[in-house]
Amino acid sequence: MKKNLTILIALLLALAVAVPAFAVEFKYGGLYRMRFQNNNNLADGNNDLNDNNTFFDQRIRMYFEFVGSENLKLVTKWEADFIWGNQGSGRHQGGRIGADAVNLEMKNAYIDFNIPGIPVEAKMGAHAPGAIETGWVFDDDASGMSFYTNFDPVKVRLGYIAGFVEDPASYDARIDDFWAEVGYSSGPFSGKINGFWQHGRDSQWVFAKGTPIEILTPTGLVDRFTDVQNNDMFDLGLNLGYKADMFDLTINFVKNFGSFDYGTNNSGDYTGYMFEAWGNVYVQNFAFTLGGFYTSGDDATGNSDDMEYFTYPGGASHYWSEIMGLGTLDANVAGNPMANWHEGGYGAADTPSNLWTISVGAAWQALEKTKLTLNYWYIGASNEVIASINADGTVETDTSIGSEIDFYLDQDIVDGLKLRLVGAYLFASDGYSVAANDDDAYELGARLQWSF
């Protein structure tokens, strides 16, 4: 046995010496997250209907990098998440007795390299290009190519995204995205200007997230934009920032451009827009916040051929409040329809449209490892939404969605393990749902998370 062990060690040493200088280095990391939550009336806004959800869920992400040199690496990221006790296989499935599940997802797989001779970093494959306009335009994983260069104080990013290819043999049904961003940062000032072109061709899929195909008219919702063709949308965005020791300011603005054809000999333009402004003031262990956003909506007449709602390209994602904006508990895991277009005539979740908000908040670093945060949101509709539907099919409208209060307690547990407790309550107004009587909504929960 001792002789065999000696031979094995000698072989391993010989292999180690024989390994070439260009051997690949291996790196790894990841994230584990477990959440508990109880929520009510997030989906229907009516106590007479049962949409109370109580569940645990968890997510694990595993990151593996194969590094050839400082100029070349291959990155892979994998993810598995599910609701505890859920049955079946696939995304968000598994964890029942026996716990086995076939739900491992490929999040990223891409090559990352520096182009010789020029100061450009390239990423090619399924990757996260990086947030554009803090997610108002894009913030997701995607297949494509991204290029980054730094001419300090100017940085340039540009790329291509394969947005949607249902049939490789059908050119007209696919969606390709092209984007570019130029940023400037010097001292406390920063600014970015970006452009995003969603070349939708004849695809209607571009209306799927954050924007309705149906539009609100005095007699209800009408399916207006059908059989969409020549669908091209352009986003022009501007981000400005100022950061000092005691305060910071942020402004975002995005304007929709472009056009589409629909139905028989009809055409329209994208005319929507959004504006957002935030300010934070820091005083000793306190931080005070004031801000809000405005997203355009339809004029409720149904006479315009234009898409007046602020419209998002696929891949946009901007989280804001806890209940209406998904927040920490990300309640669409429970199947919350707010993640899509709301039947009353507005968009919520991470793609708000036809909404405006004002928010004030304060955060207190009570102890070195303990932080308390309280935020208030008023949420209104930019243009009227359906508040209730009468027996004859006509509708009552309103412009108030509600007021939301969000509370967070953040606690460092041990060695990077963090706990967040969440409590949120929405005082619903008539525009929150299409029910005749809108009932309040709430969320209670906790998140335990470790990044490693």
MARLUMMAR-738854 format. One line per 4 residues: number of its first residue (from 1); their letters; for each residue x, y, z of C-alpha. Coordinates in nm, 2 decimals. Layout:
% residues N
NUM	A	X/Y/Z | ...
***
This chain:
% residues 452
1	MKKN	0.00/0.00/0.00 | 0.28/0.23/0.10 | 0.46/0.16/-0.23 | 0.14/0.23/-0.43
5	LTIL	0.10/0.56/-0.25 | 0.46/0.66/-0.32 | 0.41/0.58/-0.69 | 0.08/0.79/-0.69
9	IALL	0.25/1.09/-0.53 | 0.53/1.07/-0.78 | 0.29/1.06/-1.07 | 0.11/1.37/-0.94
13	LALA	0.43/1.56/-0.90 | 0.53/1.47/-1.25 | 0.20/1.59/-1.38 | 0.23/1.91/-1.19
17	VAVP	0.57/1.98/-1.34 | 0.44/1.89/-1.69 | 0.15/2.14/-1.67 | 0.21/2.41/-1.93
21	AFAV	0.25/2.77/-1.84 | -0.09/2.85/-2.00 | -0.29/2.62/-1.77 | -0.64/2.75/-1.70
25	EFKY	-0.71/2.89/-1.35 | -1.04/2.80/-1.19 | -1.25/3.05/-0.99 | -1.59/3.00/-0.83
29	GGLY	-1.85/3.19/-0.62 | -2.22/3.23/-0.59 | -2.53/3.33/-0.39 | -2.78/3.16/-0.16
33	RMRF	-3.11/3.32/-0.08 | -3.40/3.20/0.13 | -3.72/3.40/0.18 | -4.05/3.37/0.37
37	QNNN	-4.35/3.57/0.28 | -4.72/3.62/0.34 | -4.91/3.86/0.11 | -5.27/3.94/0.04
41	NLAD	-5.46/4.12/-0.23 | -5.16/4.18/-0.45 | -5.34/4.01/-0.75 | -5.70/4.11/-0.72
45	GNND	-5.74/4.39/-0.47 | -6.06/4.23/-0.33 | -6.10/4.05/0.01 | -6.40/3.86/-0.14
49	LNDN	-6.16/3.67/-0.36 | -5.88/3.45/-0.21 | -5.54/3.54/-0.32 | -5.36/3.51/0.01
53	NTFF	-5.02/3.35/-0.03 | -4.79/3.21/0.23 | -4.47/3.03/0.13 | -4.10/2.98/0.16
57	DQRI	-3.88/3.00/-0.15 | -3.51/2.97/-0.21 | -3.25/3.04/-0.48 | -2.89/2.93/-0.53
61	RMYF	-2.66/3.07/-0.80 | -2.33/2.91/-0.88 | -2.06/3.10/-1.07 | -1.76/2.92/-1.24
65	EFVG	-1.49/3.10/-1.42 | -1.21/2.95/-1.63 | -0.93/3.20/-1.65 | -0.67/3.16/-1.92
69	SENL	-0.50/3.50/-1.85 | -0.58/3.85/-1.75 | -0.70/3.90/-2.10 | -0.92/3.59/-2.14
73	KLVT	-1.18/3.40/-1.94 | -1.49/3.18/-1.99 | -1.77/3.26/-1.74 | -2.06/3.03/-1.66
77	KWEA	-2.34/3.10/-1.41 | -2.61/2.85/-1.30 | -2.93/2.90/-1.10 | -3.19/2.69/-0.93
81	DFIW	-3.49/2.83/-0.74 | -3.82/2.69/-0.62 | -4.10/2.73/-0.37 | -4.07/2.49/-0.07
85	GNQG	-4.29/2.19/-0.11 | -4.39/2.27/-0.47 | -4.44/1.97/-0.70 | -4.31/1.88/-1.04
89	SGRH	-4.00/1.99/-1.23 | -3.89/2.30/-1.42 | -3.84/2.66/-1.31 | -3.97/2.73/-0.95
93	QGGR	-4.05/2.36/-0.91 | -3.92/2.10/-0.67 | -3.85/2.09/-0.30 | -4.13/1.86/-0.21
97	IGAD	-4.07/1.54/0.00 | -3.78/1.38/-0.17 | -3.66/1.73/-0.27 | -3.54/1.61/-0.62
101	AVNL	-3.61/1.85/-0.90 | -3.50/1.91/-1.26 | -3.48/2.29/-1.25 | -3.12/2.39/-1.30
105	EMKN	-3.10/2.69/-1.53 | -2.81/2.83/-1.73 | -2.80/3.19/-1.64 | -2.48/3.29/-1.82
109	AYID	-2.23/3.13/-2.05 | -1.99/3.36/-2.23 | -1.64/3.44/-2.34 | -1.48/3.75/-2.19
113	FNIP	-1.16/3.88/-2.35 | -0.96/4.20/-2.43 | -0.91/4.28/-2.79 | -0.54/4.31/-2.87
117	GIPV	-0.41/4.65/-2.97 | -0.71/4.85/-2.86 | -0.85/4.91/-2.51 | -1.17/4.72/-2.56
121	EAKM	-1.32/4.44/-2.35 | -1.56/4.21/-2.53 | -1.82/3.97/-2.39 | -1.99/3.72/-2.63
125	GAHA	-2.26/3.47/-2.54 | -2.54/3.46/-2.28 | -2.44/3.74/-2.04 | -2.56/4.05/-1.85
129	PGAI	-2.46/4.35/-2.06 | -2.52/4.58/-1.76 | -2.81/4.81/-1.66 | -2.91/5.08/-1.91
133	ETGW	-3.07/5.38/-1.76 | -3.09/5.20/-1.42 | -3.31/4.94/-1.57 | -3.57/5.17/-1.73
137	VFDD	-3.44/5.06/-2.07 | -3.27/4.73/-2.00 | -3.14/4.52/-1.71 | -3.14/4.14/-1.78
141	DASG	-2.94/3.85/-1.90 | -2.94/3.80/-2.28 | -2.76/3.63/-2.57 | -2.55/3.87/-2.77
145	MSFY	-2.23/4.07/-2.77 | -2.11/4.37/-2.56 | -1.81/4.59/-2.59 | -1.67/4.82/-2.33
149	TNFD	-1.39/5.08/-2.34 | -1.25/5.33/-2.10 | -1.11/5.66/-2.21 | -1.11/5.81/-1.86
153	PVKV	-1.32/6.02/-1.79 | -1.53/5.89/-2.08 | -1.66/5.54/-2.10 | -1.83/5.38/-2.40
157	RLGY	-2.05/5.07/-2.41 | -2.23/4.92/-2.71 | -2.37/4.59/-2.80 | -2.61/4.36/-2.98
161	IAGF	-2.89/4.15/-2.82 | -3.07/3.86/-2.98 | -3.41/3.95/-2.84 | -3.63/3.68/-2.98
165	VEDP	-3.60/3.41/-3.24 | -3.90/3.19/-3.26 | -3.82/3.03/-3.59 | -3.46/3.07/-3.73
169	ASYD	-3.61/3.02/-4.08 | -3.85/3.32/-4.03 | -3.67/3.65/-4.06 | -3.97/3.87/-4.01
173	ARID	-4.07/3.71/-3.67 | -3.74/3.78/-3.50 | -3.64/4.07/-3.28 | -3.28/4.21/-3.27
177	DFWA	-3.17/4.49/-3.03 | -2.88/4.73/-3.08 | -2.76/4.97/-2.81 | -2.49/5.22/-2.73
181	EVGY	-2.40/5.43/-2.43 | -2.15/5.71/-2.37 | -2.07/5.80/-2.01 | -1.87/6.08/-1.85
185	SSGP	-1.76/6.10/-1.49 | -1.54/6.37/-1.33 | -1.53/6.46/-0.96 | -1.89/6.47/-0.82
189	FSGK	-2.05/6.49/-1.17 | -2.16/6.20/-1.39 | -2.37/6.17/-1.70 | -2.47/5.91/-1.95
193	INGF	-2.66/5.93/-2.28 | -2.78/5.61/-2.44 | -2.97/5.48/-2.74 | -3.16/5.15/-2.78
197	WQHG	-3.31/5.02/-3.10 | -3.55/4.73/-3.08 | -3.59/4.60/-3.44 | -3.91/4.41/-3.40
201	RDSQ	-4.00/4.36/-3.76 | -4.35/4.19/-3.77 | -4.34/4.06/-3.42 | -4.62/4.16/-3.17
205	WVFA	-4.41/4.02/-2.88 | -4.26/4.37/-2.81 | -4.60/4.46/-2.65 | -4.58/4.17/-2.41
209	KGTP	-4.42/4.33/-2.11 | -4.51/4.66/-1.95 | -4.73/4.78/-2.24 | -5.08/4.69/-2.34
213	IEIL	-5.21/4.57/-2.67 | -5.55/4.66/-2.52 | -5.62/5.03/-2.45 | -5.87/5.20/-2.22
217	TPTG	-6.18/5.37/-2.38 | -6.49/5.51/-2.22 | -6.67/5.18/-2.28 | -6.39/4.96/-2.15
221	LVDR	-6.07/4.80/-2.29 | -6.05/4.76/-2.66 | -5.80/4.53/-2.84 | -5.67/4.79/-3.09
225	FTDV	-5.31/4.70/-3.18 | -5.35/4.37/-3.38 | -5.15/4.21/-3.66 | -4.85/4.43/-3.59
229	QNND	-4.59/4.47/-3.87 | -4.28/4.68/-3.93 | -4.24/4.73/-3.55 | -3.94/4.94/-3.46
233	MFDL	-3.89/5.12/-3.13 | -3.61/5.36/-3.04 | -3.53/5.47/-2.68 | -3.32/5.78/-2.62
237	GLNL	-3.21/5.80/-2.25 | -3.03/6.05/-2.04 | -2.89/5.99/-1.69 | -2.73/6.27/-1.47
241	GYKA	-2.58/6.24/-1.13 | -2.41/6.45/-0.86 | -2.25/6.29/-0.56 | -2.10/6.47/-0.26
245	DMFD	-2.02/6.36/0.09 | -2.35/6.48/0.24 | -2.59/6.44/-0.05 | -2.64/6.30/-0.40
249	LTIN	-2.88/6.36/-0.69 | -2.99/6.14/-0.97 | -3.21/6.22/-1.28 | -3.33/5.97/-1.55
253	FVKN	-3.52/6.06/-1.87 | -3.62/5.82/-2.15 | -3.82/5.91/-2.46 | -3.98/5.65/-2.69
257	FGSF	-3.95/5.70/-3.07 | -4.02/5.47/-3.37 | -4.33/5.34/-3.54 | -4.54/5.03/-3.62
261	DYGT	-4.81/4.92/-3.86 | -5.12/4.73/-3.74 | -5.45/4.60/-3.86 | -5.54/4.70/-4.21
265	NNSG	-5.36/5.01/-4.34 | -5.31/5.15/-3.99 | -4.99/5.29/-3.84 | -4.88/5.45/-3.52
269	DYTG	-4.58/5.61/-3.35 | -4.42/5.54/-3.01 | -4.46/5.87/-2.82 | -4.43/5.76/-2.45
273	YMFE	-4.17/5.90/-2.21 | -4.06/5.87/-1.84 | -3.89/6.11/-1.60 | -3.74/6.02/-1.26
277	AWGN	-3.55/6.23/-1.00 | -3.41/6.13/-0.66 | -3.21/6.30/-0.39 | -3.05/6.17/-0.07
281	VYVQ	-2.91/6.36/0.22 | -2.68/6.20/0.47 | -2.66/6.33/0.83 | -2.44/6.12/1.07
285	NFAF	-2.62/5.78/1.09 | -2.93/5.89/0.90 | -3.01/5.91/0.53 | -3.32/6.10/0.40
289	TLGG	-3.47/6.04/0.06 | -3.71/6.23/-0.16 | -3.80/6.15/-0.52 | -4.04/5.99/-0.76
293	FYTS	-4.11/5.92/-1.13 | -4.36/5.99/-1.40 | -4.45/5.75/-1.69 | -4.69/5.85/-1.96
297	GDDA	-5.02/5.69/-2.04 | -5.29/5.69/-2.30 | -5.54/5.98/-2.32 | -5.83/5.74/-2.27
301	TGNS	-6.01/5.83/-2.59 | -5.89/5.55/-2.80 | -5.88/5.78/-3.10 | -5.50/5.80/-3.14
305	DDME	-5.31/5.56/-3.35 | -5.00/5.62/-3.14 | -4.87/5.42/-2.85 | -4.88/5.69/-2.59
309	YFTY	-4.80/5.46/-2.29 | -4.43/5.46/-2.19 | -4.32/5.14/-2.36 | -4.04/4.91/-2.27
313	PGGA	-3.82/4.69/-2.48 | -3.79/4.33/-2.37 | -3.54/4.29/-2.09 | -3.63/4.62/-1.91
317	SHYW	-3.65/4.58/-1.53 | -3.67/4.87/-1.28 | -3.77/4.77/-0.92 | -3.91/5.05/-0.69
321	SEIM	-4.16/5.00/-0.41 | -4.21/4.68/-0.22 | -4.57/4.59/-0.32 | -4.64/4.78/-0.65
325	GLGT	-4.27/4.76/-0.76 | -4.19/4.40/-0.66 | -3.92/4.50/-0.41 | -3.72/4.26/-0.20
329	LDAN	-3.98/3.99/-0.18 | -4.03/4.00/-0.56 | -4.39/3.87/-0.52 | -4.43/3.77/-0.88
333	VAGN	-4.27/3.44/-0.77 | -4.62/3.36/-0.63 | -4.78/3.43/-0.97 | -4.86/3.80/-0.91
337	PMAN	-5.03/3.94/-1.23 | -4.89/4.29/-1.14 | -4.57/4.17/-1.31 | -4.76/4.21/-1.64
341	WHEG	-5.01/4.47/-1.76 | -5.29/4.54/-1.51 | -5.64/4.51/-1.65 | -5.74/4.85/-1.52
345	GYGA	-5.51/5.03/-1.77 | -5.17/5.07/-1.60 | -4.84/4.88/-1.57 | -4.69/4.81/-1.24
349	ADTP	-4.41/4.58/-1.10 | -4.07/4.64/-1.26 | -4.21/4.80/-1.58 | -4.44/5.08/-1.46
353	SNLW	-4.65/5.27/-1.72 | -4.93/5.52/-1.69 | -4.81/5.57/-1.33 | -4.65/5.85/-1.13
357	TISV	-4.51/5.85/-0.78 | -4.38/6.06/-0.50 | -4.17/5.90/-0.23 | -4.01/6.01/0.10
361	GAAW	-3.80/5.79/0.32 | -3.55/5.77/0.60 | -3.28/5.51/0.69 | -3.11/5.49/1.03
365	QALE	-2.79/5.29/1.09 | -2.88/5.21/1.44 | -2.58/4.99/1.51 | -2.28/4.88/1.32
369	KTKL	-2.47/4.58/1.18 | -2.83/4.70/1.21 | -3.01/4.93/0.98 | -3.38/5.05/0.98
373	TLNY	-3.55/5.20/0.67 | -3.90/5.35/0.63 | -4.04/5.46/0.29 | -4.37/5.62/0.19
377	WYIG	-4.50/5.61/-0.16 | -4.80/5.79/-0.32 | -4.90/5.62/-0.64 | -5.13/5.78/-0.90
381	ASNE	-5.23/5.72/-1.26 | -5.10/5.96/-1.52 | -5.43/5.92/-1.71 | -5.75/5.77/-1.59
385	VIAS	-5.77/5.39/-1.53 | -6.07/5.17/-1.48 | -6.19/5.18/-1.12 | -6.50/4.96/-1.16
389	INAD	-6.71/4.80/-1.44 | -7.09/4.86/-1.43 | -7.35/4.60/-1.51 | -7.41/4.75/-1.85
393	GTVE	-7.04/4.72/-1.94 | -6.96/5.08/-1.90 | -6.67/5.18/-1.67 | -6.60/5.42/-1.38
397	TDTS	-6.25/5.57/-1.39 | -6.01/5.72/-1.14 | -5.65/5.85/-1.12 | -5.55/5.74/-0.77
401	IGSE	-5.39/5.40/-0.71 | -5.30/5.42/-0.35 | -5.05/5.50/-0.08 | -4.78/5.25/0.02
405	IDFY	-4.56/5.22/0.33 | -4.25/5.00/0.33 | -4.04/4.90/0.64 | -3.71/4.72/0.63
409	LDQD	-3.48/4.59/0.91 | -3.14/4.48/0.78 | -2.91/4.28/1.01 | -2.57/4.13/0.95
413	IVDG	-2.57/3.78/1.10 | -2.22/3.63/1.06 | -1.95/3.63/0.79 | -2.15/3.80/0.52
417	LKLR	-2.48/3.63/0.60 | -2.75/3.90/0.59 | -3.11/3.91/0.72 | -3.37/4.15/0.60
421	LVGA	-3.72/4.17/0.76 | -3.99/4.33/0.54 | -4.33/4.48/0.62 | -4.53/4.67/0.35
425	YLFA	-4.89/4.79/0.34 | -5.08/4.95/0.05 | -5.38/5.17/0.13 | -5.57/5.10/-0.19
429	SDGY	-5.76/5.37/-0.38 | -6.03/5.31/-0.64 | -5.79/5.28/-0.93 | -5.59/4.99/-0.77
433	SVAA	-5.82/4.73/-0.93 | -6.13/4.70/-1.14 | -6.33/4.57/-0.84 | -6.61/4.80/-0.72
437	NDDD	-6.46/4.81/-0.37 | -6.08/4.81/-0.36 | -5.93/4.64/-0.05 | -5.59/4.71/0.09
441	AYEL	-5.29/4.49/0.02 | -5.00/4.38/0.24 | -4.67/4.19/0.25 | -4.48/4.04/0.54
445	GARL	-4.16/3.85/0.50 | -3.79/3.79/0.55 | -3.49/3.73/0.33 | -3.18/3.55/0.44
449	QWSF	-2.89/3.59/0.19 | -2.52/3.50/0.16 | -2.30/3.60/-0.13 | -1.98/3.40/-0.15
***
